[in-house]
């Protein structure tokens, strides 16, 4: 079975050890048609990403400013191929990860993106998209249509929606949900999405309680920003989405693998409260900060 050629974009910021593991898991799956692009968004050490990229024959781009969305935009805009795969620098890909992530593009011209499965490193606990292992269509309004740690997107779909909103994501105050917002806009533009659970990567998790709370707070703020943008487009859809992504409102919902709207939410009371508070504050801030962009 053949697959289309791909450009893989890996943004990085101050994670030399993680980036080394990531590139070591991705590079062996490429062939001569593919390209690997490492975009360093303002790391304190200006040389580590360049050295690691050279070691795996990847192209290196250095930016002066931090920002994951900025780095991804620079990456896909400089890519050679129509299928752009985004991988975070703190994930490790399974050896057979790439083929199931991109092969479907060869048969569907309206397929805008394919989201793979992400699991917490060292466990089988899902940390993005669906809880279960069933492939399927991802529709507008899904609480978690995909994550930039493991997603392939058609370049023309990225062009159609002007790429990532750089006001969202790591490096911005609304420090998450840039991927959810992007995929929302791709689906709203008429493209389709697909979930490929066979394409598995493992994401590093916070090692301390403080880091865990900090990440949950960031996820909450970003989720609130996404809700604010959804509310501008469709208030009813935003209310429905809020019921699915706010832990306080989702308590009674099953997280069964058979639930097509299943998402992973914190069960820890402190993390649940942190996520909820962050979402509410992010929503209020997003109504002010995330006014529609001029194109």
N, C-alpha and C positions, 0 to 999 in steps of 0.2 A: 504494500500500500504506500503510495507516494503522499507527500505533504508539501504545502507551499514553503518557499523560502521565507525566513523570518529575520527580523531585526530585534534583538533582545536588549532592552534598556534597563540598566541597574543604577538607580540613584544611590549615592552614599554620602554619609556625613559622620565623621569621627568613629568609624567602626572597622578598623583594619582587620581584626581577627574574624569578625563576622563576614566581611566582604570576601576574605580569602576562602572561607568555607563555601560561601555561595557560588563563587566563580568556579571552584573546583567541582561542584556538583552540576553546574550548567554547561560548561564548556565541552565536556566529552560528548554531549548529545547533539552538537552542531555538526554540520557538514560544510563543504567548501562554498556553498551558495550563501550561507548565513553570515550574519555579522553580530558582534557583541559590543555594546557601547556602555562604558562606565562613565557616569556623570557625577563628578565630585562637587557638591554644593557647599563650598566654603568651609571645608574641614580645616581644623587648626594646623594639622600636618599636611602641607600641600603636596607631598611626594608619595604618600603611601598608596593612594588610589592609582596613580600613574604607574608605579612599580608593579602593582598586582595586575593591572590591566595588561601591561607589557608581557608579563609572565604567561598569559593565556592568549596572547595575540588579539587583544581587544582594543578598540578605539577608546581613547581617554579624552574627556572634556572637563575642563576646570572652570568653575564659576566662582565669582567673588562673594556671592551672597548665599546664605542658607535658604532652603526652601525645597521641599520634596516635589511639589507641583511644578515649580519653576524648572527643576532638573528634568522631570519627565517631559515637560513641553519641549525643552531644548533637545532632549534625546529623540523623541519621535519626529520632530521637525527636521532633524538631520539624518534620519534613517533612510536607507536605500529601498527597503522592501515595503509592500503593501500591508503585510501582517506584522504588527508590532507587539512584542511580548514584554510585559512589565513584571519585573521581579524585584522585591525589596532586598536590600543588602543583608538582612538578618534572617533570611530563609535558606533552607537546604532542600534541593529538589531530589525527588526519587529518580533512580536511573532511567525509568521508562516514562518520565513525566511529559516530555515535550510533544510526542506524537499525538496522544489523545487531546491535548490542549489545542492543537492547530489543524488537525487533519480535516475537520468538518468544514473549514473555510473553502476547501477545494470544490465543495458540492453545493454551496448556498451563497449566491451573490448578495443576498440581503442580510446575511448574518453579520451583525455589527461587532459582537464580542463573544468570547467563550471564557467563562470563569472556572478555574480549577478548585480543588479542595485544599484547604489549609488546616493543618493539625498542629497542636502544641507540641513542640519538640519533646521526645521521650514518652509521648502518650499517644492514644488514638482519639483524643478529645478534639472535636472540630472547633475552629475559632473563626470561621467565616462561612458565609453563604448557608447552605442547607445543613441540617443535622445529619441526614441520611446519606445513603450511597446510590441513590437513584438519579440517573441523568434526566434532564428535562429542560423545558423552555423557561426562561426567566422573563417575566412580564413587568411592565411598568407598574409600580406600586409594591413590588416585592420589598420586604424590609431590609434585605441584604443581598442585592443582586451580584455582588462580587467584590473582590479586594485587589488592590494593585500589587499585593505580594505574589499574586498568581493569576494573571489574566492576559489574554491575547485579544487585541483590538484591531479592527481593520482601519488602516490609515485614513481612508476616505470618510469613515464615520467620525474619526477624531477631527478631521478638517470641517466636517459638517457642523460640529458643535463648538468649534474653536478651542478644543483641547481642555486641559484641566483649568479649573478656576483657582488662580494662584492666591486668592484670599482664604483658601481652605487648605488644610494639611500641615504636616510638620514644618515648623519654621514660621507659621502664621499663628495669630492669636486663636483662631478657630482651627485647632491643631489636628483635625482628623476629618473623616468623611468626604475627602476630596474625591475618592474613588467612587463612593456611592452616588455622589452628586453627578459625576461624569457619566456613569452608567445610566442614571435616571434620564439625563438629557439625551443620551444616545437612543434610548428606548422611546422617549417622547418624540424624537425626530423620525420615527418610523422604522428604525433598524430592529432586528430581533437579537435576543441573547440566549445563550445555551449554557447549562451547567454540566461540566464534565468531571465527575468525582474520581475518575481513574487518574487524573492529572494531579498528583499529590506533592505538596511541599510542606516542610516542617518549619514553623516559626518560633524564634526564640521568645521566651516569656520573661517578664520582670523577675529579678532575683531577690528583691527585698519587698517588704510590705509597703514602704514608702513609694517605691517605683511602681508598684501595682496600683496604688491609689492615684498616683500622678497620671499613669496611662489611662485609667478609667475616667478620670476627670477630663482629660483631653478628648477621649472618645465621646463623652457626653456633650462637651461643647461643640464638637464637630457635628454630632448628630442633630443638635439643636439648630445649627446653621443650615444643615440640609433640610430640616423641617421648615425653616423660614423660607427657603427658596421654593420648596414644594407648595407652601401656603400661598405664595404670590401667583403660582401657576394654577393651583386647584385646591382651595381651602378644604373641600370635602375629602379629597385624597390625603391631605396633610393630617386631618383628624383621624382618619383610618390608620395612617402610618404611625401616628403617635401612640395609638393603642397597642401597636405591635412592638415598638422599639423602646417604650418606657417601661422599665422593670416594675414600677409601682402599679401600672395598669395591665401588665401581662401575667400577673401572678397565677391567675386561674387557667391560663392557656397551656395546653400540652406542648412539650417539646419533642413529640414523637417523630421518628424519622419519616413517618407517613404523612406528616403535616406539611403541605407545600409551602406554608408561611413560617415554618419553624426557624428560629434564629437562636443564637447562643447569647444569653443575658446573664449577668452576674447573680449568683444565688446568695453570696455573702451579703448580710444586711448593710455593712458599711459600704461595700462597693456598689450595692444597689442604690443606696441613698446618694452616693457620690455621683453615679451615672445620672440619676434623675435630676439632681441639682444642676449638674453641668449642662444637661439638655435644656432645662428651663432657661438658664442664663444664656446659653448659646443661641436659643431661639430668639430671645429678646434682642441680643446683640446682632444677630443675623438679620433681623428686620431692618436694622439701621445700616449695617456694614455691607450687606450683600445685595445692594440695589442692582437691578439688571445691568449687565455690561453692554457697552456700545460695541458693535461689530463693524 
